[in-house]
């Protein structure tokens, strides 16, 4: 599977500015996890881990989406925390998933993407918490 990066380009002051859509990145992550899970061996261990991944991978984007529609700063912080927790949980379960050599590289790439999503959400939380303290 080949990972695609989704960017949207906006015209800003006469020049094109590249802006990343985080929600789209979360959707691609969940979709790629689903594709991987369809190909892994159906062992007892993998069935249980797959069940967890089917739940937590799409929850990263779902909770982030809820954070963008939040009712206030506390609600936004809670949803961002939940999204970060789901991204971290996704990495954990991806690392436990047993797969063939052919799928190992894809599993590792998705595990790395889960870590990157976790780090991005941590930065969002730090920024959101910082802005709420400064008021």
DOVO-345615 format. One line per 10 residues: their letters; for each residue x, y, z of N, C-alpha, C. Coordinates in nm, 2 decimals. Example, Ala and Ser with C-alpha at 12.3 -4.5 7.8 and 13.67 -1.06 7.14 Angstrom:
as) 1.32,-0.57,0.78,1.23,-0.45,0.78,1.32,-0.33,0.78  1.28,-0.22,0.71,1.37,-0.11,0.71,1.29,0.00,0.79
This chain:
xxxxxxxxxx) 0.08,-0.12,0.00,0.00,0.00,0.00,0.09,0.12,0.00  0.05,0.22,-0.08,0.13,0.34,-0.08,0.05,0.45,-0.01  0.12,0.52,0.08,0.06,0.63,0.16,0.06,0.75,0.07  -0.06,0.82,0.07,-0.07,0.94,0.00,-0.09,1.06,0.10  -0.03,1.17,0.07,-0.04,1.28,0.16,-0.13,1.38,0.10  -0.23,1.42,0.18,-0.33,1.51,0.13,-0.31,1.65,0.18  -0.29,1.74,0.08,-0.27,1.88,0.11,-0.38,1.96,0.04  -0.41,2.07,0.09,-0.50,2.17,0.03,-0.42,2.29,0.01  -0.43,2.35,-0.11,-0.35,2.47,-0.14,-0.44,2.59,-0.14  -0.40,2.70,-0.07,-0.48,2.82,-0.07,-0.39,2.93,-0.12
xxxxxxxxxx) -0.45,3.03,-0.18,-0.38,3.15,-0.23,-0.38,3.25,-0.11  -0.26,3.28,-0.07,-0.25,3.37,0.04,-0.15,3.48,0.01  -0.20,3.60,-0.01,-0.12,3.72,-0.04,-0.04,3.70,-0.17  -0.10,3.64,-0.27,-0.04,3.62,-0.40,0.04,3.50,-0.42  0.06,3.42,-0.31,0.14,3.30,-0.32,0.06,3.18,-0.27  0.10,3.06,-0.31,0.02,2.94,-0.27,0.08,2.89,-0.14  0.00,2.87,-0.04,0.04,2.81,0.09,-0.02,2.67,0.10  0.07,2.58,0.14,0.03,2.44,0.16,-0.02,2.42,0.30  -0.15,2.38,0.32,-0.21,2.35,0.45,-0.25,2.21,0.46  -0.21,2.14,0.56,-0.25,2.00,0.58,-0.38,1.99,0.65
xxxxxxxxxx) -0.46,1.90,0.60,-0.59,1.87,0.66,-0.58,1.75,0.76  -0.57,1.78,0.89,-0.55,1.67,0.99,-0.66,1.57,0.99  -0.79,1.61,0.97,-0.90,1.52,0.97,-0.89,1.42,0.86  -0.84,1.47,0.74,-0.83,1.38,0.62,-0.71,1.28,0.65  -0.61,1.33,0.72,-0.50,1.24,0.75,-0.55,1.12,0.85  -0.63,1.16,0.94,-0.69,1.06,1.03,-0.78,0.96,0.96  -0.85,1.01,0.86,-0.94,0.92,0.78,-0.85,0.82,0.70  -0.74,0.87,0.64,-0.65,0.79,0.56,-0.59,0.68,0.65  -0.55,0.72,0.78,-0.49,0.63,0.87,-0.59,0.51,0.90  -0.72,0.55,0.93,-0.82,0.45,0.96,-0.84,0.35,0.84
xxxxxxxxxx) -0.85,0.41,0.73,-0.87,0.33,0.60,-0.75,0.24,0.58  -0.63,0.29,0.60,-0.51,0.20,0.58,-0.51,0.09,0.69  -0.55,0.12,0.81,-0.55,0.01,0.91,-0.65,-0.09,0.87  -0.77,-0.05,0.82,-0.87,-0.15,0.78,-0.82,-0.24,0.67  -0.75,-0.18,0.57,-0.69,-0.25,0.46,-0.59,-0.36,0.51  -0.51,-0.31,0.61,-0.41,-0.41,0.67,-0.48,-0.52,0.74  -0.58,-0.49,0.82,-0.65,-0.59,0.90,-0.72,-0.69,0.81  -0.76,-0.66,0.69,-0.82,-0.75,0.60,-0.72,-0.85,0.55  -0.59,-0.82,0.56,-0.49,-0.91,0.50,-0.41,-0.99,0.61  -0.42,-0.96,0.73,-0.35,-1.03,0.84,-0.41,-1.17,0.86
xxxxxxxxxx) -0.33,-1.26,0.91,-0.38,-1.39,0.94,-0.48,-1.39,1.05  -0.59,-1.47,1.04,-0.70,-1.47,1.14,-0.67,-1.57,1.25  -0.57,-1.54,1.33,-0.54,-1.62,1.45,-0.62,-1.57,1.57  -0.62,-1.64,1.67,-0.69,-1.60,1.79,-0.64,-1.47,1.84  -0.51,-1.45,1.85,-0.45,-1.33,1.90,-0.49,-1.21,1.80  -0.47,-1.23,1.67,-0.50,-1.12,1.58,-0.65,-1.09,1.57  -0.74,-1.18,1.60,-0.88,-1.15,1.60,-0.91,-1.05,1.71  -0.86,-1.07,1.82,-0.88,-0.98,1.94,-0.82,-0.85,1.92  -0.69,-0.85,1.87,-0.62,-0.72,1.84,-0.69,-0.65,1.73  -0.74,-0.72,1.62,-0.81,-0.65,1.51,-0.93,-0.59,1.56
xxxxxxxxxx) -1.00,-0.65,1.65,-1.13,-0.59,1.70,-1.10,-0.46,1.77  -0.99,-0.46,1.85,-0.95,-0.33,1.92,-0.91,-0.22,1.81  -0.84,-0.27,1.71,-0.80,-0.17,1.61,-0.91,-0.12,1.53  -1.01,-0.20,1.50,-1.13,-0.16,1.43,-1.20,-0.05,1.51  -1.19,-0.05,1.64,-1.25,0.05,1.72,-1.17,0.18,1.74  -1.04,0.16,1.77,-0.96,0.28,1.81,-0.91,0.36,1.69  -0.88,0.29,1.58,-0.82,0.37,1.46,-0.91,0.47,1.41  -1.04,0.44,1.39,-1.13,0.55,1.34,-1.17,0.65,1.45  -1.15,0.61,1.57,-1.19,0.70,1.68,-1.09,0.82,1.69  -0.97,0.81,1.64,-0.88,0.92,1.64,-0.94,1.04,1.57
xxxxxxxxxx) -0.99,1.01,1.45,-1.05,1.12,1.37,-1.18,1.16,1.42  -1.26,1.06,1.47,-1.40,1.09,1.52,-1.39,1.19,1.64  -1.30,1.16,1.73,-1.29,1.25,1.85,-1.22,1.38,1.81  -1.13,1.38,1.72,-1.08,1.51,1.67,-1.19,1.59,1.61  -1.27,1.53,1.53,-1.38,1.60,1.46,-1.48,1.66,1.57  -1.50,1.59,1.67,-1.58,1.64,1.78,-1.52,1.75,1.85  -1.38,1.75,1.86,-1.31,1.86,1.93,-1.33,1.99,1.85  -1.33,1.98,1.71,-1.34,2.10,1.63,-1.48,2.16,1.64  -1.58,2.08,1.68,-1.72,2.12,1.70,-1.75,2.14,1.85  -1.65,2.15,1.94,-1.67,2.15,2.08,-1.75,2.27,2.13
xxxxxxxxxx) -1.81,2.25,2.25,-1.89,2.35,2.31,-1.81,2.46,2.38  -1.69,2.42,2.42,-1.60,2.52,2.49,-1.46,2.46,2.50  -1.38,2.53,2.57,-1.24,2.49,2.58,-1.22,2.36,2.66  -1.30,2.34,2.77,-1.28,2.21,2.84,-1.33,2.09,2.76  -1.44,2.11,2.69,-1.49,2.01,2.60,-1.38,1.98,2.49  -1.33,2.08,2.43,-1.22,2.06,2.33,-1.10,1.99,2.38  -1.06,2.02,2.50,-0.94,1.96,2.57,-0.98,1.81,2.59  -1.10,1.78,2.64,-1.14,1.64,2.67,-1.14,1.56,2.54  -1.19,1.61,2.43,-1.20,1.54,2.30,-1.06,1.52,2.24  -0.97,1.62,2.25,-0.84,1.61,2.20,-0.76,1.50,2.28
xxxxxxxxxx) -0.78,1.50,2.42,-0.72,1.40,2.50,-0.76,1.26,2.46  -0.89,1.25,2.43,-0.95,1.12,2.39,-0.89,1.08,2.26  -0.88,1.17,2.17,-0.82,1.14,2.03,-0.68,1.10,2.05  -0.60,1.17,2.13,-0.46,1.13,2.15,-0.45,0.99,2.21  -0.54,0.96,2.31,-0.54,0.83,2.37,-0.57,0.72,2.27  -0.66,0.75,2.18,-0.70,0.65,2.07,-0.58,0.63,1.98  -0.51,0.73,1.94,-0.39,0.72,1.85,-0.28,0.64,1.92  -0.26,0.67,2.05,-0.16,0.59,2.12,-0.20,0.44,2.14  -0.33,0.42,2.16,-0.38,0.28,2.17,-0.36,0.21,2.03  -0.39,0.28,1.93,-0.37,0.22,1.79,-0.23,0.18,1.77
xxxxxxxxxx) -0.13,0.26,1.81,0.01,0.22,1.80,0.04,0.10,1.88  -0.01,0.09,2.00,0.01,-0.02,2.09,-0.04,-0.15,2.02  -0.16,-0.15,1.97,-0.22,-0.27,1.91,-0.16,-0.30,1.78  -0.11,-0.20,1.70,-0.04,-0.23,1.58,0.09,-0.30,1.61  0.16,-0.26,1.71,0.28,-0.33,1.75,0.26,-0.47,1.80  0.15,-0.50,1.85,0.12,-0.64,1.89,0.07,-0.73,1.78  0.02,-0.67,1.67,-0.04,-0.75,1.56,0.07,-0.84,1.50  0.03,-0.96,1.48,0.12,-1.06,1.42,0.09,-1.07,1.27  0.19,-1.04,1.18,0.17,-1.05,1.04,0.28,-1.11,0.96  0.26,-1.13,0.84,0.37,-1.20,0.75,0.47,-1.09,0.72
xxxxxxxxxx) 0.58,-1.14,0.67,0.69,-1.05,0.63,0.65,-0.95,0.52  0.56,-0.99,0.44,0.51,-0.90,0.33,0.43,-0.78,0.39  0.37,-0.80,0.50,0.29,-0.70,0.56,0.36,-0.62,0.68  0.48,-0.67,0.71,0.55,-0.61,0.82,0.59,-0.46,0.80  0.63,-0.43,0.68,0.67,-0.29,0.65,0.54,-0.20,0.66  0.43,-0.25,0.61,0.31,-0.17,0.62,0.26,-0.15,0.77  0.27,-0.26,0.84,0.24,-0.25,0.99,0.33,-0.15,1.06  0.46,-0.15,1.03,0.55,-0.06,1.09,0.52,0.09,1.05  0.49,0.11,0.92,0.46,0.24,0.87,0.33,0.29,0.94  0.23,0.21,0.96,0.11,0.25,1.03,0.14,0.28,1.18
xxxxxxxxxx) 0.22,0.20,1.24,0.26,0.22,1.38,0.33,0.36,1.39  0.42,0.39,1.29,0.48,0.52,1.29,0.38,0.63,1.27  0.29,0.61,1.18,0.18,0.71,1.16,0.10,0.74,1.29  0.07,0.63,1.36,0.00,0.64,1.49,0.08,0.73,1.59  0.21,0.70,1.59,0.30,0.78,1.68,0.30,0.93,1.64  0.30,0.96,1.50,0.30,1.09,1.46,0.17,1.16,1.49  0.06,1.09,1.47,-0.07,1.15,1.51,-0.08,1.18,1.66  -0.02,1.09,1.74,-0.02,1.11,1.89,0.06,1.24,1.92  0.18,1.25,1.85,0.26,1.37,1.87,0.19,1.50,1.83  0.12,1.50,1.71,0.05,1.62,1.67,-0.06,1.65,1.76
xxxxxxxxxx) -0.13,1.55,1.81,-0.24,1.58,1.91,-0.18,1.63,2.04  -0.07,1.58,2.08,0.00,1.64,2.20,0.03,1.78,2.18  0.08,1.82,2.07,0.11,1.96,2.04,-0.01,2.05,2.04  -0.12,1.99,1.98,-0.25,2.07,1.99,-0.30,2.09,2.13  -0.28,1.98,2.21,-0.32,1.99,2.35,-0.24,2.10,2.43  -0.11,2.09,2.40,-0.02,2.19,2.47,-0.06,2.33,2.43  -0.08,2.35,2.30,-0.12,2.49,2.26,-0.26,2.53,2.31  -0.35,2.44,2.31,-0.48,2.47,2.37,-0.48,2.50,2.52  -0.40,2.41,2.59,-0.39,2.43,2.73,-0.32,2.56,2.76  -0.22,2.60,2.68,-0.14,2.72,2.70,-0.23,2.84,2.68
xxxxx) -0.31,2.84,2.57,-0.39,2.95,2.54,-0.50,2.97,2.65  -0.55,2.86,2.71,-0.65,2.88,2.81,-0.59,2.93,2.95  -0.46,2.90,2.97,-0.39,2.95,3.09,-0.36,3.10,3.08  -0.33,3.14,2.96,-0.29,3.28,2.94,-0.41,3.38,2.95  -0.53,3.33,2.97,-0.64,3.42,2.98,-0.68,3.44,3.12
